[in-house]
Amino acid sequence: MTETVLALKGLTTGYGQAPVVRDVDLTIDRGEILAVVGKNGMGKTTLLKSIMGYLPKFSGTVSLSGQSVSDGKPHQIARLGVAYIPQEKALFQDLTVEENIRLALRGSADWSEARDTISRCFPFLLDRLRQKAGTLSGGEQKMLLMTRSLAVGAKVLLIDEISEGLQPSVISNLVKIIQAERDRLGLAVLLVEQNLSFTCAVSDKYVLLDKGEISGSGNTQDPDTHAKILAHISL
Ligand SMILES: Nc1ncnc2c1ncn2[C@@H]1O[C@H](COP(=O)(O)OP(=O)(O)OP(=O)(O)O)[C@@H](O)[C@H]1O
């Protein structure tokens, strides 16, 4: 039986008084990966920030496993198992890789489990545990953030353009890791993307975001997905 983990209903959000994302409805089930696709400035990041509680909801609702979090603060939403992997650097740049992970664990999980997560997902980090996070590349920092999110037991991942600037071979590996962790943990994943091949490879379904509104959606395995997304992002 499907279990809806994240549900948005009529979500309108933005900055100050200005709506940027309008009337968005979407649901993500346990074990499902949904991509929100759109060109620059269409509101993808704004959508994630609002779900995470960084921006106010002007109207509409956000719920997690049936519980409303529409008025939740970021730390409350994080405590309910939602992890946000933003586009900008979000780690403590002067702390080491290990310190960044240990700080997030705060007794909720032990280090050996965290180490297992690192070995399984991004083993290159095991050789960098004593390295300052600020010396990692932008892509590596996102991988560290993802590892940290999994280590603290996140059930929902909100991922902002993780493929940006990565080589194709690294992107292919990322597809496998995200899908393997989804299968293993039953994660619900909402990712925003501009990379067509990554989107088609990693996600189960997609929505197209155009000037803050959903203008199309489908299952990624549908035969016309590639053409529809391409048309949307190259308009
Ligand atoms: N802090 C802010 N204050 C006011 N407007 C903002 C702010 N951040 C973003 N915007 C505006 O909101 C709109 C959507 O931006 P957003 O970053 O959500 O788009 P995006 O689809 O994620 O694009 P990108 O891929 O370039 O990040 C843009 O017009 C942008 O200028």
The ligand as an SDF file (V2000), in Angstrom:
LIG
                    3D

 31 33  0  0  0  0  0  0  0  0999 V2000
   15.7830   36.4460   -1.1230 N   0  0  0  0  0  0  0  0  0  0  0  0
   14.9950   36.7870   -2.1580 C   0  0  0  0  0  0  0  0  0  0  0  0
   14.2610   37.9100   -2.1230 N   0  0  0  0  0  0  0  0  0  0  0  0
   13.4450   38.2660   -3.1390 C   0  0  0  0  0  0  0  0  0  0  0  0
   13.2850   37.5270   -4.2720 N   0  0  0  0  0  0  0  0  0  0  0  0
   13.9980   36.3960   -4.3620 C   0  0  0  0  0  0  0  0  0  0  0  0
   14.8870   35.9620   -3.3170 C   0  0  0  0  0  0  0  0  0  0  0  0
   15.4410   34.7870   -3.7030 N   0  0  0  0  0  0  0  0  0  0  0  0
   14.9370   34.4960   -4.9250 C   0  0  0  0  0  0  0  0  0  0  0  0
   14.0730   35.4720   -5.3190 N   0  0  0  0  0  0  0  0  0  0  0  0
   13.3370   35.5200   -6.5810 C   0  0  0  0  0  0  0  0  0  0  0  0
   12.4300   34.4240   -6.6230 O   0  0  0  0  0  0  0  0  0  0  0  0
   12.3440   33.9040   -7.9390 C   0  0  0  0  0  0  0  0  0  0  0  0
   12.5860   32.4040   -7.8930 C   0  0  0  0  0  0  0  0  0  0  0  0
   13.9240   32.1580   -7.4240 O   0  0  0  0  0  0  0  0  0  0  0  0
   14.4210   30.6780   -7.1090 P   0  0  0  0  0  0  0  0  0  0  0  0
   15.8210   30.7910   -6.5850 O   0  0  0  0  0  0  0  0  0  0  0  0
   13.4270   29.9790   -6.2750 O   0  0  0  0  0  0  0  0  0  0  0  0
   14.4280   30.0480   -8.5680 O   0  0  0  0  0  0  0  0  0  0  0  0
   15.0490   28.6870   -9.0620 P   0  0  0  0  0  0  0  0  0  0  0  0
   14.0320   28.0780   -9.9520 O   0  0  0  0  0  0  0  0  0  0  0  0
   15.5270   27.8930   -7.9070 O   0  0  0  0  0  0  0  0  0  0  0  0
   16.2700   29.1690   -9.9350 O   0  0  0  0  0  0  0  0  0  0  0  0
   17.8290   28.8500   -9.7640 P   0  0  0  0  0  0  0  0  0  0  0  0
   18.0230   27.5450  -10.3780 O   0  0  0  0  0  0  0  0  0  0  0  0
   18.4600   29.9700  -10.5240 O   0  0  0  0  0  0  0  0  0  0  0  0
   18.1400   28.9030   -8.2900 O   0  0  0  0  0  0  0  0  0  0  0  0
   13.3760   34.6610   -8.7900 C   0  0  0  0  0  0  0  0  0  0  0  0
   12.6890   35.6610   -9.5050 O   0  0  0  0  0  0  0  0  0  0  0  0
   14.2740   35.2910   -7.7630 C   0  0  0  0  0  0  0  0  0  0  0  0
   14.7790   36.5170   -8.2150 O   0  0  0  0  0  0  0  0  0  0  0  0
  1  2  1  0
  2  3  1  0
  2  7  2  0
  3  4  2  0
  4  5  1  0
  5  6  2  0
  6  7  1  0
  6 10  1  0
  7  8  1  0
  8  9  2  0
  9 10  1  0
 10 11  1  0
 11 12  1  0
 11 30  1  0
 12 13  1  0
 13 14  1  0
 13 28  1  0
 14 15  1  0
 15 16  1  0
 16 17  2  0
 16 18  1  0
 16 19  1  0
 19 20  1  0
 20 21  2  0
 20 22  1  0
 20 23  1  0
 23 24  1  0
 24 25  2  0
 24 26  1  0
 24 27  1  0
 28 29  1  0
 28 30  1  0
 30 31  1  0
M  END
$$$$
